[in-house]
Amino acid sequence: MIDPRRRDLCAGLATVATIHLQIFTSKLANLHIYERRKRDTPGELMSKCTIINGVDYGPLAALVGTWSGAKGLDRAPEPDGDEDNPYYETITFEAAGDVTNAEEETLAIVHYKQIVKRQSNDEVFHHQVGYWLWDAANNNITETFTIPRAVAVVAQGSLAAPDNLEQELVFNVSTSAESADIAQSTFMFNRAKTTGFSHRITVKGNLMSYQETTVLDIYGRSNYDHTDANSLEREA
């Protein structure tokens, strides 16, 4: 007959051994996870911080949020010369999912709205809505927008995925009259024709700056550069 004290001792030793085995197994699993994380490529690391609700927005993730700035300057044409308008603005970028075109091209979508007011009288003089799109397969970016002057533009460029979103990102897109990327009403085509557009946005962390040029044939002047530039900060 087994001594009850010896039986209890054996049972206790077995329990201790089981606990130590569980601890060792857990540490080993964590070590394997750590080793896998150490082997993540820059692209994999970036993906982890650019996925929003299951969609990888790539560099567009750096735009998401509300931005404001009061250092804007608009230079616009007038019949007798140029007009400079200091302005302030708010731009809101929102993640909007993705879409697949013709079963081949998948685009991540960021929607935006831009409200611009003159500093001189606080009146809105520019209201723009549009989208930024990212084709991950080819690192192509597209900005498409419309303004309430019966004009719509599609501008394209490229942007390779950076290692992380703390790096400086430059979104550089353009189009010209030679392409089919500018749509405008008959009146605007004949009297204030848009013949080109370029837009360069630089983002680093919570700071943004941009330069934008719309090329116009207007008031008897050809290839007039209507320019806008501003610096903004992302709101908390």
C-alpha positions as CSV (number, residue, x, y, z in Angstrom):
1,M,0.0,0.0,0.0
2,I,1.4,3.5,-1.0
3,D,2.0,5.8,1.8
4,P,-0.6,8.7,1.5
5,R,2.2,11.3,2.3
6,R,4.3,10.0,-0.6
7,R,1.3,10.1,-2.9
8,D,0.6,13.7,-2.0
9,L,4.3,14.6,-2.5
10,C,4.3,13.0,-6.0
11,A,1.1,14.9,-6.9
12,G,2.6,18.2,-5.7
13,L,5.8,17.6,-7.7
14,A,3.8,16.8,-10.8
15,T,1.8,20.1,-10.4
16,V,5.0,22.1,-10.0
17,A,6.5,20.5,-13.1
18,T,3.4,21.2,-15.1
19,I,3.4,24.9,-14.1
20,H,7.1,25.3,-15.0
21,L,6.4,23.6,-18.3
22,Q,3.6,26.0,-19.1
23,I,5.8,29.0,-18.2
24,F,8.6,27.7,-20.4
25,T,6.2,27.1,-23.3
26,S,4.8,30.6,-23.0
27,K,8.3,32.2,-22.9
28,L,9.3,30.1,-25.9
29,A,6.2,31.2,-27.9
30,N,6.9,34.9,-27.0
31,L,10.5,34.4,-28.2
32,H,9.3,33.1,-31.5
33,I,6.9,36.0,-31.9
34,Y,9.8,38.4,-31.1
35,E,12.0,36.7,-33.6
36,R,9.4,37.0,-36.3
37,R,8.9,40.7,-35.5
38,K,12.6,41.3,-35.8
39,R,12.5,39.8,-39.3
40,D,9.7,42.1,-40.5
41,T,10.7,44.0,-43.7
42,P,10.3,47.8,-43.9
43,G,7.2,47.3,-46.1
44,E,5.7,44.9,-43.5
45,L,6.3,47.4,-40.7
46,M,4.7,50.2,-42.7
47,S,1.7,48.1,-43.5
48,K,1.1,47.6,-39.7
49,C,0.7,51.4,-39.2
50,T,-1.2,52.2,-42.5
51,I,-4.1,49.7,-42.2
52,I,-7.4,51.4,-41.2
53,N,-10.4,49.2,-40.8
54,G,-8.8,46.4,-42.7
55,V,-7.7,48.6,-45.7
56,D,-4.0,49.4,-46.3
57,Y,-3.8,53.0,-47.3
58,G,-0.1,53.1,-47.7
59,P,1.3,56.7,-47.8
60,L,-2.3,58.1,-47.8
61,A,-2.6,57.1,-44.2
62,A,-0.3,60.1,-43.4
63,L,-3.0,62.5,-44.7
64,V,-5.9,61.2,-42.6
65,G,-7.1,63.9,-40.1
66,T,-8.1,67.5,-39.9
67,W,-5.5,70.1,-40.9
68,S,-5.6,73.9,-40.5
69,G,-3.3,76.7,-41.4
70,A,-3.3,80.5,-41.7
71,K,-0.3,81.2,-43.8
72,G,-1.9,80.8,-47.2
73,L,-1.3,83.0,-50.2
74,D,-3.4,82.9,-53.4
75,R,-2.2,84.7,-56.5
76,A,-5.0,85.0,-59.0
77,P,-5.5,86.8,-62.4
78,E,-7.5,90.0,-62.8
79,P,-8.3,91.8,-66.0
80,D,-5.8,94.5,-65.2
81,G,-3.1,92.4,-63.4
82,D,-2.7,90.1,-60.5
83,E,-4.5,89.8,-57.1
84,D,-2.8,88.4,-53.9
85,N,-5.2,87.0,-51.3
86,P,-3.8,85.9,-47.9
87,Y,-6.0,83.1,-46.6
88,Y,-6.6,80.5,-43.9
89,E,-8.1,77.1,-44.4
90,T,-9.2,73.7,-43.1
91,I,-8.7,70.5,-45.0
92,T,-10.3,67.2,-43.7
93,F,-9.1,63.9,-45.0
94,E,-11.1,60.7,-44.2
95,A,-10.3,57.1,-44.9
96,A,-13.1,55.9,-47.3
97,G,-12.3,52.2,-48.1
98,D,-11.1,50.8,-51.4
99,V,-12.5,50.0,-54.8
100,T,-11.5,47.6,-57.7
101,N,-11.6,48.8,-61.3
102,A,-12.3,46.3,-64.1
103,E,-11.3,43.4,-61.8
104,E,-7.7,44.5,-62.1
105,E,-6.8,47.7,-60.3
106,T,-7.4,48.1,-56.6
107,L,-7.3,51.6,-55.2
108,A,-7.3,52.7,-51.5
109,I,-9.4,55.9,-51.2
110,V,-9.1,59.0,-49.0
111,H,-11.8,61.6,-49.3
112,Y,-11.1,65.2,-48.6
113,K,-12.9,68.6,-48.2
114,Q,-11.1,71.9,-48.3
115,I,-12.6,75.2,-47.1
116,V,-10.6,78.4,-47.8
117,K,-11.4,81.8,-46.4
118,R,-9.9,85.2,-47.1
119,Q,-8.1,86.8,-44.1
120,S,-9.4,90.2,-45.1
121,N,-13.1,89.5,-44.6
122,D,-13.5,85.8,-43.4
123,E,-15.5,84.9,-46.5
124,V,-15.2,81.5,-48.2
125,F,-13.7,82.0,-51.6
126,H,-12.7,78.4,-52.4
127,H,-14.5,75.2,-51.6
128,Q,-13.1,71.9,-53.0
129,V,-14.0,68.3,-52.6
130,G,-12.1,65.3,-53.9
131,Y,-10.2,62.1,-53.4
132,W,-6.7,60.8,-53.1
133,L,-6.2,57.3,-54.4
134,W,-3.3,54.8,-54.0
135,D,-2.6,51.9,-56.3
136,A,-0.4,49.6,-54.1
137,A,0.6,47.3,-56.9
138,N,2.3,50.1,-58.9
139,N,2.9,52.8,-56.2
140,N,0.7,55.2,-58.2
141,I,-1.2,58.1,-56.6
142,T,-4.0,60.1,-58.1
143,E,-5.8,63.2,-56.9
144,T,-9.3,63.8,-58.4
145,F,-11.3,66.8,-57.4
146,T,-14.0,69.3,-58.4
147,I,-14.6,72.9,-57.6
148,P,-18.0,74.8,-57.9
149,R,-16.8,76.6,-61.1
150,A,-17.8,73.7,-63.4
151,V,-14.3,72.3,-63.4
152,A,-13.0,68.8,-62.5
153,V,-9.4,67.5,-62.6
154,V,-7.6,64.2,-62.4
155,A,-3.9,64.5,-61.6
156,Q,-1.5,61.6,-61.3
157,G,2.0,60.8,-59.9
158,S,3.9,58.1,-58.1
159,L,5.0,57.6,-54.5
160,A,7.0,54.6,-53.2
161,A,6.0,53.3,-49.8
162,P,8.4,54.7,-47.1
163,D,9.7,52.7,-44.2
164,N,7.4,54.5,-41.8
165,L,4.9,57.4,-41.6
166,E,7.3,59.5,-39.6
167,Q,9.4,60.0,-42.7
168,E,8.9,63.0,-45.0
169,L,6.4,62.1,-47.7
170,V,6.0,64.1,-50.9
171,F,2.7,63.7,-52.9
172,N,3.5,65.1,-56.3
173,V,0.8,65.0,-59.0
174,S,0.1,66.8,-62.3
175,T,-1.8,66.9,-65.5
176,S,-2.0,69.0,-68.7
177,A,-4.2,69.9,-71.6
178,E,-2.7,67.2,-73.7
179,S,-4.4,64.6,-71.5
180,A,-8.0,63.8,-71.0
181,D,-7.8,64.6,-67.3
182,I,-9.5,68.1,-67.2
183,A,-13.2,68.5,-67.6
184,Q,-14.8,72.0,-67.7
185,S,-18.0,73.6,-68.9
186,T,-18.3,75.2,-72.3
187,F,-18.2,78.7,-70.8
188,M,-15.0,77.9,-68.8
189,F,-13.4,76.3,-71.8
190,N,-13.9,79.4,-73.9
191,R,-13.4,82.1,-71.3
192,A,-11.2,80.8,-68.4
193,K,-9.8,77.5,-69.7
194,T,-7.7,75.3,-67.4
195,T,-4.8,73.9,-69.4
196,G,-2.7,72.4,-66.7
197,F,-2.5,71.6,-63.0
198,S,0.2,70.5,-60.5
199,H,0.1,69.9,-56.8
200,R,2.9,69.1,-54.4
201,I,2.1,68.2,-50.8
202,T,4.9,67.5,-48.3
203,V,3.9,65.8,-45.0
204,K,6.2,65.0,-42.0
205,G,4.4,63.9,-38.8
206,N,1.8,66.5,-38.0
207,L,3.1,69.2,-40.3
208,M,2.0,69.7,-43.9
209,S,2.9,72.2,-46.7
210,Y,1.8,72.5,-50.2
211,Q,2.3,74.3,-53.5
212,E,-0.4,74.3,-56.2
213,T,-0.4,75.7,-59.7
214,T,-3.4,75.9,-62.0
215,V,-2.5,77.0,-65.5
216,L,-5.2,79.2,-67.2
217,D,-6.0,80.9,-70.5
218,I,-8.0,83.9,-69.2
219,Y,-8.5,87.6,-69.9
220,G,-6.5,87.4,-73.1
221,R,-3.5,85.9,-71.2
222,S,-2.2,82.4,-72.1
223,N,-0.5,80.0,-69.6
224,Y,-1.2,82.1,-66.6
225,D,0.1,80.4,-63.4
226,H,-2.6,80.8,-60.7
227,T,-0.8,79.7,-57.5
228,D,-1.7,78.7,-54.0
229,A,0.6,77.8,-51.1
230,N,0.2,77.2,-47.4
231,S,1.5,75.5,-44.3
232,L,-0.8,73.5,-42.0
233,E,-0.8,71.5,-38.8
234,R,-2.8,68.4,-38.0
235,E,-5.4,69.1,-35.3
236,A,-5.4,67.0,-32.1
